[in-house]
């Protein structure tokens, strides 16, 4: 359940980023490259903190938590960098 919540928050954060940044792309095209990296680093920090809490407090193994961290991080990262990949 917690993994699903983190996944949804990540996707909604990326969608909000796309919605908020779209009016600024025309006058500031550099934002299309700069902001995704900044948001990806921020989201990676949140995912990393979730992984550390899962290992230290919940007692899960590192292998289990790495897979969950990838499931949480990768869809959001792909949504962030999708226009750059085209």
Secondary structure, DSSP 8 states (H G I E B T S, - for coil): -HHHHHHHHHHHHHHHHHHHHHHHHTT-TTHHHHHHHHHHHHHHHHHHHHHHHHHHTS---HHHHHHHHHHHHHHHHHHHHHHHH-
